[in-house]
Amino acid sequence: MDKNRVKGAAKEASGSIKEVAGKLIGNDRLRAEGAAEKVEGKIQTKFGKAKDAVKNALR
């Protein structure tokens, strides 16, 4: 498993937490930061999956 997949999943989780916290306390900036971090995490996870697929194809 590529390290980007793990880091991406962690970013997604922390982004989700920030987004929910921002919604709960009414902080639009925190909510937006969380949403952006969640998207970054999804991209990083997909990048890690692609790297894994290439590594497996080359074996």
MARKOL-450440 format. One record per atom (N, C-alpha, C, CB): y, x, z negated; residue in three letters; atom name. Coordinates in steps of 0.1 Angstrom, whole numbers, plus 5000, padded with zeros to 4 digits. Each point is the difference from the previous one (the first is absolute). Glycine has a CB too. Example, Ala and Ser with C-alpha at 12.3 -4.5 7.8 and 13.67 -1.06 7.14 Angstrom:
2
4943, 5132, 4922, ALA, N $
5012, 4991, 5000, ALA, CA $
5012, 5009, 5000, ALA, C $
4988, 4981, 4988, ALA, CB $
5023, 5015, 5019, SER, N $
5011, 5009, 5000, SER, CA $
5011, 4992, 4992, SER, C $
4994, 5012, 5022, SER, CB $
//
This chain:
59
4988, 5009, 5000, MET, N $
5012, 4991, 5000, MET, CA $
5012, 5009, 5000, MET, C $
4988, 4981, 4988, MET, CB $
5022, 5016, 5021, ASP, N $
5012, 5008, 5001, ASP, CA $
5009, 4997, 4989, ASP, C $
4997, 5000, 5025, ASP, CB $
5010, 5011, 4971, LYS, N $
5010, 4998, 4988, LYS, CA $
5011, 4990, 5003, LYS, C $
4994, 5023, 4993, LYS, CB $
5009, 4976, 5020, ASN, N $
5011, 4990, 5004, ASN, CA $
4996, 4986, 4997, ASN, C $
5007, 5016, 5018, ASN, CB $
4980, 4981, 4983, ARG, N $
4995, 4987, 4997, ARG, CA $
5002, 4997, 4985, ARG, C $
4983, 5001, 5018, ARG, CB $
5014, 5008, 4973, VAL, N $
5002, 4999, 4986, VAL, CA $
5015, 4998, 4996, VAL, C $
4978, 5013, 4996, VAL, CB $
5030, 4996, 5010, LYS, N $
5014, 5000, 4997, LYS, CA $
5007, 4987, 5005, LYS, C $
5000, 5025, 5001, LYS, CB $
4995, 4971, 5011, GLY, N $
5005, 4988, 5005, GLY, CA $
4997, 4987, 4992, GLY, C $
4998, 5011, 5022, GLY, CB $
4990, 4989, 4973, ALA, N $
4996, 4989, 4992, ALA, CA $
5008, 5000, 4987, ALA, C $
4977, 5000, 5009, ALA, CB $
5026, 5011, 4985, ALA, N $
5008, 5001, 4988, ALA, CA $
5014, 4996, 5002, ALA, C $
4985, 5019, 4992, ALA, CB $
5020, 4984, 5020, LYS, N $
5014, 4996, 5003, LYS, CA $
5001, 4985, 5002, LYS, C $
5004, 5022, 5011, LYS, CB $
4985, 4973, 4996, GLU, N $
5000, 4985, 5002, GLU, CA $
5000, 4993, 4986, GLU, C $
4987, 5003, 5022, GLU, CB $
5005, 5002, 4969, ALA, N $
4999, 4994, 4987, ALA, CA $
5013, 5000, 4992, ALA, C $
4976, 5006, 4999, ALA, CB $
5030, 5006, 5001, SER, N $
5013, 5002, 4993, SER, CA $
5011, 4991, 5006, SER, C $
4993, 5023, 4993, SER, CB $
5006, 4977, 5021, GLY, N $
5010, 4991, 5007, GLY, CA $
4999, 4986, 4996, GLY, C $
5000, 5016, 5019, GLY, CB $
4987, 4979, 4980, SER, N $
4998, 4986, 4997, SER, CA $
5005, 4997, 4986, SER, C $
4980, 5000, 5014, SER, CB $
5018, 5010, 4977, ILE, N $
5005, 4998, 4986, ILE, CA $
5015, 4999, 5000, ILE, C $
4980, 5012, 4991, ILE, CB $
5026, 4997, 5016, LYS, N $
5015, 5001, 5000, LYS, CA $
5005, 4987, 5006, LYS, C $
5000, 5025, 5002, LYS, CB $
4994, 4970, 5009, GLU, N $
5004, 4988, 5006, GLU, CA $
5000, 4988, 4991, GLU, C $
4992, 5009, 5022, GLU, CB $
4996, 4990, 4971, VAL, N $
4999, 4988, 4991, VAL, CA $
5010, 5001, 4988, VAL, C $
4975, 4999, 5006, VAL, CB $
5027, 5014, 4989, ALA, N $
5009, 5002, 4989, ALA, CA $
5014, 4996, 5004, ALA, C $
4986, 5018, 4991, ALA, CB $
5018, 4986, 5022, GLY, N $
5013, 4996, 5005, GLY, CA $
5002, 4985, 5001, GLY, C $
5000, 5022, 5012, GLY, CB $
4989, 4971, 4992, LYS, N $
5001, 4986, 5001, LYS, CA $
5001, 4993, 4987, LYS, C $
4986, 5001, 5020, LYS, CB $
5007, 5005, 4970, LEU, N $
5000, 4994, 4986, LEU, CA $
5013, 5001, 4994, LEU, C $
4976, 5005, 4998, LEU, CB $
5030, 5007, 5003, ILE, N $
5013, 5002, 4993, ILE, CA $
5012, 4997, 5009, ILE, C $
4989, 5017, 4986, ILE, CB $
5009, 4979, 5026, GLY, N $
5011, 4996, 5009, GLY, CA $
5007, 5012, 5006, GLY, C $
5002, 4979, 4987, GLY, CB $
4992, 5033, 5014, ASN, N $
5006, 5012, 5005, ASN, CA $
4996, 5002, 5015, ASN, C $
5000, 5010, 4977, ASN, CB $
5009, 4986, 5032, ASP, N $
4997, 5001, 5014, ASP, CA $
4997, 5014, 5005, ASP, C $
5014, 4979, 5003, ASP, CB $
4993, 5030, 4991, ARG, N $
4999, 5014, 5004, ARG, CA $
4986, 5005, 4997, ARG, C $
5024, 5004, 4997, ARG, CB $
4971, 4993, 4991, LEU, N $
4987, 5005, 4995, LEU, CA $
4989, 4993, 5009, LEU, C $
5009, 5003, 4977, LEU, CB $
4993, 4984, 5026, ARG, N $
4991, 4993, 5008, ARG, CA $
4999, 5006, 5014, ARG, C $
5005, 4979, 4987, ARG, CB $
5007, 5024, 5019, ALA, N $
5000, 5007, 5013, ALA, CA $
4993, 5013, 5000, ALA, C $
5021, 4988, 5005, ALA, CB $
4982, 5020, 4985, GLU, N $
4994, 5013, 4998, GLU, CA $
4985, 4999, 5000, GLU, C $
5020, 5009, 4988, GLU, CB $
4975, 4981, 5004, GLY, N $
4986, 4998, 4999, GLY, CA $
4993, 4996, 5013, GLY, C $
5004, 4993, 4977, GLY, CB $
5003, 4998, 5031, ALA, N $
4995, 4996, 5013, ALA, CA $
4999, 5012, 5009, ALA, C $
5010, 4977, 4997, ALA, CB $
5001, 5031, 5003, ALA, N $
5000, 5012, 5009, ALA, CA $
4989, 5010, 4996, ALA, C $
5025, 4997, 5003, ALA, CB $
4973, 5005, 4984, GLU, N $
4990, 5009, 4996, GLU, CA $
4986, 4995, 5003, GLU, C $
5015, 5007, 4982, GLU, CB $
4983, 4980, 5018, LYS, N $
4987, 4994, 5003, LYS, CA $
4997, 5002, 5015, LYS, C $
5003, 4983, 4982, LYS, CB $
5007, 5016, 5027, VAL, N $
4999, 5002, 5014, VAL, CA $
4996, 5015, 5003, VAL, C $
5016, 4981, 5005, VAL, CB $
4991, 5028, 4988, GLU, N $
4998, 5014, 5001, GLU, CA $
4985, 5003, 4996, GLU, C $
5024, 5005, 4995, GLU, CB $
4971, 4989, 4995, GLY, N $
4987, 5002, 4995, GLY, CA $
4990, 4995, 5011, GLY, C $
5007, 4997, 4976, GLY, CB $
4995, 4991, 5030, LYS, N $
4991, 4995, 5010, LYS, CA $
5000, 5009, 5012, LYS, C $
5005, 4977, 4993, LYS, CB $
5006, 5029, 5011, ILE, N $
5001, 5009, 5011, ILE, CA $
4992, 5013, 4997, ILE, C $
5022, 4991, 5007, ILE, CB $
4980, 5014, 4981, GLN, N $
4993, 5012, 4996, GLN, CA $
4985, 4998, 4999, GLN, C $
5020, 5007, 4987, GLN, CB $
4976, 4981, 5008, THR, N $
4986, 4997, 4999, THR, CA $
4993, 4999, 5014, THR, C $
5005, 4988, 4979, THR, CB $
5002, 5006, 5031, LYS, N $
4995, 4999, 5013, LYS, CA $
5000, 5014, 5007, LYS, C $
5009, 4977, 5002, LYS, CB $
5000, 5032, 4995, PHE, N $
5000, 5013, 5005, PHE, CA $
4988, 5008, 4995, PHE, C $
5025, 5000, 5001, PHE, CB $
4972, 4998, 4986, GLY, N $
4988, 5006, 4994, GLY, CA $
4987, 4995, 5006, GLY, C $
5013, 5003, 4979, GLY, CB $
4986, 4984, 5024, LYS, N $
4989, 4994, 5006, LYS, CA $
4998, 5006, 5014, LYS, C $
5003, 4979, 4987, LYS, CB $
5008, 5023, 5020, ALA, N $
4999, 5005, 5014, ALA, CA $
4995, 5015, 5000, ALA, C $
5019, 4985, 5007, ALA, CB $
4986, 5022, 4983, LYS, N $
4995, 5014, 4998, LYS, CA $
4985, 5001, 4997, LYS, C $
5023, 5006, 4992, LYS, CB $
4973, 4984, 5000, ASP, N $
4986, 5000, 4997, ASP, CA $
4991, 4996, 5012, ASP, C $
5006, 4993, 4977, ASP, CB $
5000, 4998, 5031, ALA, N $
4992, 4996, 5012, ALA, CA $
4999, 5012, 5010, ALA, C $
5008, 4976, 4997, ALA, CB $
5003, 5032, 5004, VAL, N $
4999, 5011, 5009, VAL, CA $
4991, 5010, 4995, VAL, C $
5023, 4996, 5007, VAL, CB $
4977, 5007, 4980, LYS, N $
4991, 5010, 4994, LYS, CA $
4985, 4995, 5002, LYS, C $
5017, 5006, 4983, LYS, CB $
4980, 4981, 5015, ASN, N $
4987, 4995, 5002, ASN, CA $
4996, 5001, 5015, ASN, C $
5003, 4985, 4980, ASN, CB $
5006, 5012, 5029, ALA, N $
4997, 5001, 5014, ALA, CA $
4996, 5014, 5005, ALA, C $
5015, 4980, 5003, ALA, CB $
4992, 5030, 4990, LEU, N $
4997, 5014, 5004, LEU, CA $
4988, 5006, 4994, LEU, C $
5024, 5002, 5002, LEU, CB $
4969, 4991, 4989, ARG, N $
4988, 5005, 4994, ARG, CA $
4988, 4998, 5009, ARG, C $
5009, 4995, 4978, ARG, CB $
//
